[in-house]
C-alpha cells in the first residue's frame, strides 16, 4: 500500500505542530509523570488519571489529526474521528467508575512502569538515535507515544479492565506500525511491544479471576 504523502512531508508536519503548540510538550510530559505518581500514591488522586487520558485522546484527535495531519492525509479525518470515539469511551468508563486504579505491585507494576518509561523517555531517545531531531519528531502528546502511554496506564488499572478501552489503541497500533515500517520510524515499533505486554497481562488477570473468587468462598 502506498502512502499519500512523502517521508519529508510526514516529518515536516511534526515540525509545524511542535512549533505551534510549544511549550505544551513539557506540560504534557509533566501530566504523564503526575498520572503515574497518582496511580502509585493513591489517596484519591488516581481518579484524575482517567480524565488525563480523555484529555490526551481529545487533543490528539483535534489538535493533531484534524488541525495538521489532514493537510497531507485525508484519512486523518477518519483517524481523528476514531480518536474522538476513543476519548468518549474513556470518559464513559471514568464516569461509570469502571476504570479504576489500585496501587500496583509485582510484575504488573514493573511491566507498567517499563511501558510508561518508554513512552516518556525511551521513545524520544530511540528517535534521537535514529536521527529524528526536534522539532521534526513525534513528541509526547502525539498519537504513537501517547498510545504507548495509554497501554502503560491500562496495565496499571484494576481488573477487570473494560475490553472496549483497548479497541481504538489497538487499531492505532496497526496503523502506526504500518507507517513506522514504511517511513522508518523505529521508535513507533514500541506500539507493538506495549500492546503485546498489555494483552498478555490482561489475559493473565482474566484467567486468574475465577481462581481468586473461589479462594474467597467459605
C-alpha positions in Angstrom: 0.0 0.0 0.0 1.4 3.4 -1.0 1.1 6.3 1.5 -0.5 9.5 0.2 2.5 11.6 1.5 6.2 11.5 1.4 8.6 10.9 4.4 9.7 14.5 4.2 6.1 15.8 4.4 5.4 13.4 7.4 8.2 14.8 9.5 7.5 18.4 8.4 4.0 18.0 9.9 5.7 17.3 13.3 7.9 20.4 12.9 4.8 22.5 12.2 2.9 21.0 15.1 5.8 21.3 17.6 6.4 24.9 16.7 2.7 25.8 17.0 1.9 24.2 20.3 5.2 24.9 22.2 5.5 24.9 25.3 2.7 22.4 25.8 5.0 19.4 25.2 6.8 19.6 28.6 3.4 20.3 30.2 2.1 17.0 28.7 5.1 15.2 29.9 4.5 16.6 33.4 0.9 15.5 33.2 2.1 12.0 32.3 4.5 11.8 35.2 1.9 13.1 37.6 -0.5 10.4 36.4 2.0 7.7 37.2 2.7 9.2 40.6 -1.1 9.4 41.3 -1.6 5.7 40.5 1.1 4.7 43.0 0.3 7.3 45.7 -3.4 6.8 45.6 -5.2 9.0 48.2 -7.9 9.9 45.7 -5.6 11.4 43.1 -5.8 8.3 40.9 -9.3 9.3 40.0 -7.8 12.1 37.8 -5.8 9.7 35.7 -8.7 8.6 33.6 -9.6 12.2 32.8 -6.0 12.8 31.8 -6.3 10.0 29.2 -9.6 11.6 28.0 -7.8 15.0 27.5 -4.9 13.4 25.7 -7.2 11.5 23.2 -9.3 14.6 22.6 -6.1 16.6 22.0 -4.7 14.0 19.5 -8.0 14.0 17.6 -8.4 17.7 17.3 -5.0 19.4 17.7 -3.1 16.8 15.6 -5.3 14.8 13.3 -7.8 17.5 12.3 -5.6 20.5 12.6 -2.4 19.2 11.0 -2.4 15.6 9.7 -5.4 16.2 7.4 -3.2 18.6 5.3 -1.3 15.6 3.9 -3.5 12.7 4.6 -7.3 12.7 4.0 -7.6 9.5 6.1 -6.7 11.7 9.1 -10.3 12.8 9.3 -11.2 9.1 10.0 -8.3 8.8 12.4 -9.4 11.9 14.3 -13.0 10.6 14.5 -11.7 7.3 15.9 -9.7 9.1 18.5 -12.8 11.2 19.5 -14.6 7.9 19.9 -11.7 6.6 22.0 -11.9 9.7 24.2 -15.6 9.2 24.6 -15.2 5.6 25.6 -12.6 6.6 28.2 -14.9 9.4 29.5 -17.8 6.9 29.8 -15.8 4.4 31.9 -14.3 7.1 34.1 -17.8 8.5 34.9 -19.2 5.0 35.4 -16.4 4.0 37.7 -15.3 1.1 35.6 -11.8 2.4 35.0 -10.3 2.2 38.5 -6.8 2.0 39.9 -5.3 0.3 42.9 -1.7 0.5 44.0 0.1 -1.8 41.5 2.6 -4.3 42.8 4.9 -7.1 41.5 5.2 -7.9 37.8 2.2 -5.7 36.9 3.9 -2.6 38.4 7.2 -3.5 36.6 5.6 -4.0 33.3 3.5 -0.8 33.6 6.5 1.3 34.6 8.6 -0.1 31.7 5.9 0.8 29.1 5.3 4.2 30.6 9.0 5.0 30.9 9.5 4.1 27.2 6.6 6.4 26.2 8.0 9.3 28.1 11.8 8.8 27.8 12.8 5.8 25.7 10.7 6.8 22.8 12.4 10.1 22.4 15.9 8.6 23.0 15.4 6.0 20.3 14.0 8.6 17.9 17.1 10.8 18.5 19.4 7.8 17.9 17.5 7.2 14.7 18.3 10.7 13.6 14.9 12.3 14.3 15.9 15.6 15.8 13.5 18.0 17.3 11.3 19.6 16.1 10.9 17.1 13.2 10.0 14.3 15.6 6.9 13.0 17.3 6.7 14.4 20.8 4.7 13.2 23.8 1.1 14.2 23.2 1.1 12.9 19.7 -0.6 9.6 18.7 2.2 7.0 18.9 4.0 7.8 22.1 0.7 8.7 23.8 -0.9 5.5 22.7 2.0 3.6 24.2 1.5 5.7 27.4 -2.2 4.7 27.4 -1.3 1.0 27.2 1.0 1.5 30.2 -1.8 3.2 32.2 -4.2 0.4 31.3 -1.6 -2.1 32.5 -1.8 -0.5 36.0 -5.6 -0.3 36.0 -7.6 -2.5 38.3 -9.0 -5.6 36.7 -11.4 -6.3 35.1 -10.3 -3.6 32.6 -13.2 -3.0 30.1 -12.3 -4.5 26.8 -13.8 -1.5 24.9 -10.9 0.7 26.2 -8.4 -1.3 24.1 -10.2 -1.0 20.7 -9.0 2.3 19.5 -5.5 2.0 20.9 -5.1 -1.4 19.2 -6.5 -0.1 15.9 -3.9 2.7 16.0 -1.2 0.2 16.8 -1.9 -1.5 13.5 -1.9 1.9 11.6 1.2 3.2 13.5 3.2 0.1 13.0 2.5 0.0 9.3 3.5 3.7 9.0 6.6 3.0 11.1 7.8 0.4 8.7 7.0 2.4 5.6 8.5 5.7 6.9 11.4 4.4 9.0 10.3 5.4 12.5 11.7 2.7 14.7 10.5 4.2 18.0 6.9 3.6 16.8 7.5 -0.2 16.9 7.2 0.2 20.6 3.4 0.2 19.9 3.6 -3.5 19.1 5.6 -4.3 22.3 3.3 -2.2 24.5 0.2 -3.8 23.0 1.6 -7.3 23.4 2.7 -6.7 27.0 -0.7 -5.2 27.9 -2.6 -8.0 26.2 -0.5 -10.7 28.0 -1.2 -9.1 31.4 -4.9 -8.7 30.6 -5.3 -12.3 29.6 -3.4 -13.5 32.7 -5.5 -11.4 35.0 -8.6 -12.7 33.3 -7.7 -16.3 33.8 -6.8 -15.7 37.4 -10.1 -14.1 38.3 -12.1 -17.3 38.8 -9.4 -18.7 41.0 -9.3 -15.5 43.1 -13.1 -15.6 43.5 -13.0 -19.3 44.6 -10.3 -18.6 47.1 -12.7 -16.2 48.9 -15.5 -18.8 49.2 -16.2 -20.1 52.7 
